[in-house]
C-alpha cells in the first residue's frame, strides 16, 4: 500500500463531499459547530456548541429536536452554549471529557470508551488527544449510517485542515502523540475540525514544503472555495497526511524546514513539530 504522505495525485486536491447527515453551523468569526441528524431526520446531535443561538436557529430551520451534545474540550467557543441549550432541551444528554471545569456534562469519557447514539446509526470511540488542551478528546465513528461508508472524526482544535491547534496547555510531545493516534485512522476518514483556518494554514504549509505539488494544488482549490464563501471542511485523513506539515514530522522535507529553524538536526519527531509550531505562532 502506498504511503498517503507521499501521494501527489490530483485527487488529493479535489473537493471532499461532506457526509449527507452532517451539517455545519457557522458561529463567531470562524467556528464550525457540527450537527448530526438522526436516521429518521427528527433528532440532532451537536458537537461543541459554543453559541447556543446559532444552534437553536439551525435546529428550528431543520425542524430537529436536540438530544445529544458531544464536547471535545473546555474552551468557551466550544462549550459556551451548554447552559442555555440544557434549559431549552430538558432531556438533552451532554457527553464530554473528564474535566470538572466544564459545567453541564452528564456523562464523562476516557480513552477507549464508546458512545452508541441510538437512532443515529453511530458508535463513537473516544480518543484522548492532549496538546491544545490537556482535557482534549476526539470522537471517532467507523461508520455513520448506511449511505456513506467513510469513517467520521470530530477532532475539535487538535487537528485542523492543513494545521494543528496551538499548544496552550500541552507539549509538543503530547501533540505529536495525539496526531500520531489520529494518523493511524483509515485514510478515508472525514475530518470535521472546529475552525475555518484552511487557507491561512496552507499558506504557512507552503512555507514549510514549498515544492509540494499536492500542497500547492490544494491551496489553489481552497482559495477558490473561500472566494466563493464555501467551507473547506471536511477534509480527509489522506489529504492531511499528504499536505499538513504537522502530520508529516517524520518526512525529510519537513525535517529540513525544522533544521533551518533549530540550527541543528531535530532529535525526534516531536521536536520537529515543536519547531514548526513555534514558527507558525510567530508568523502573521
Rosetta blueprint (number, residue, H / E / L):
1 X L
2 X L
3 X L
4 X H
5 X H
6 X H
7 X L
8 X L
9 X L
10 X H
11 X H
12 X H
13 X H
14 X L
15 X L
16 X L
17 X L
18 X L
19 X L
20 X L
21 X L
22 X E
23 X E
24 X E
25 X E
26 X E
27 X E
28 X L
29 X L
30 X L
31 X E
32 X E
33 X E
34 X E
35 X E
36 X E
37 X E
38 X L
39 X L
40 X L
41 X L
42 X L
43 X E
44 X E
45 X E
46 X E
47 X E
48 X L
49 X L
50 X L
51 X L
52 X H
53 X H
54 X H
55 X H
56 X H
57 X H
58 X H
59 X H
60 X H
61 X H
62 X H
63 X L
64 X L
65 X E
66 X E
67 X E
68 X E
69 X E
70 X E
71 X L
72 X L
73 X L
74 X L
75 X L
76 X H
77 X H
78 X H
79 X H
80 X L
81 X L
82 X H
83 X H
84 X H
85 X H
86 X H
87 X H
88 X H
89 X L
90 X L
91 X L
92 X L
93 X E
94 X E
95 X E
96 X E
97 X E
98 X L
99 X L
100 X L
101 X L
102 X L
103 X L
104 X L
105 X L
106 X L
107 X E
108 X E
109 X E
110 X L
111 X L
112 X L
113 X L
114 X E
115 X E
116 X E
117 X E
118 X L
119 X L
120 X L
121 X L
122 X E
123 X E
124 X E
125 X E
126 X E
127 X E
128 X E
129 X L
130 X L
131 X L
132 X L
133 X L
134 X L
135 X L
136 X L
137 X E
138 X E
139 X E
140 X E
141 X E
142 X E
143 X E
144 X E
145 X L
146 X L
147 X L
148 X L
149 X L
150 X L
151 X L
152 X E
153 X E
154 X E
155 X E
156 X E
157 X L
158 X L
159 X E
160 X E
161 X L
162 X L
163 X E
164 X E
165 X L
166 X L
167 X L
168 X L
169 X L
170 X L
171 X L
172 X H
173 X H
174 X H
175 X H
176 X H
177 X H
178 X H
179 X H
180 X H
181 X H
182 X H
183 X H
184 X L
185 X L
186 X L
187 X L
188 X L
189 X L
190 X E
191 X E
192 X E
193 X E
194 X L
195 X E
196 X L
197 X L
198 X H
199 X H
200 X H
201 X H
202 X H
203 X H
204 X H
205 X H
206 X H
207 X H
208 X H
209 X L
210 X L
211 X L
212 X L
213 X H
214 X H
215 X H
216 X H
217 X H
218 X H
219 X H
220 X H
221 X H
222 X H
223 X H
224 X H
225 X H
226 X H
227 X H
228 X L
229 X L
230 X L
231 X L
232 X L
233 X L
234 X L
235 X E
236 X E
237 X H
238 X H
239 X H
240 X H
241 X H
242 X H
243 X H
244 X L
245 X H
246 X H
247 X H
248 X L
249 X L
250 X L
251 X L
252 X H
253 X H
254 X H
255 X H
256 X H
257 X H
258 X H
259 X H
260 X H
261 X H
262 X H
263 X L
264 X L
265 X L
266 X L
267 X L
268 X L
269 X H
270 X H
271 X H
272 X H
273 X H
274 X H
275 X H
276 X H
277 X H
278 X H
279 X H
280 X H
281 X H
282 X L
283 X L
284 X L
